[in-house]
Amino acid sequence: MCDFVNNPAFRDFVDSLNTDLNFTTALAWLAIAVILSMVGGAIGGMILAGKDLGYKFSATIGSLFAPAGVIPTLILGLLILTFLGN
């Protein structure tokens, strides 16, 4: 694990997530946003409908519907940042 973290290519990629916007970093941010929205949607589904539908089912439905709002918003935001950065 230490070899992976200390890899210069990995360090450059992590640094470019904060400083550079290209296709690779856009895909990385998209993956990060989808994962976080799925976790948030699952938690929200459990809070809102856990007692009525069951906690596992409401978490599944919440994690499936949450990225539907996040993905288009993130893509639009990255496009706007790309055009404003140029």
C-alpha positions, 0 to 999 in steps of 0.5 A: 500500500505504501508503494502505491501511495508513494508512486510519483504518477499517483501523487501527480494524479492526486495533485491534478485533481485539485489544480488541473481540469482534464478528461481524466480528472473529470472522470475521477470527480464523476466517480467520486460524486456518484459514490458519495451521492449513492451513500447519501441517497441510501442514508436519506432513503433509510431516514425517510422511508425506512420504517414504511418500506424496510431499511434495506429496500429504502436504502437500495432505492435511495442509492439508485435515485440519488445519482440521477440528480448529481450526474447531470449537475456535475457534468454541467458544472465541469463544462462551465469550469472548463469554458471559464478556465479557457 
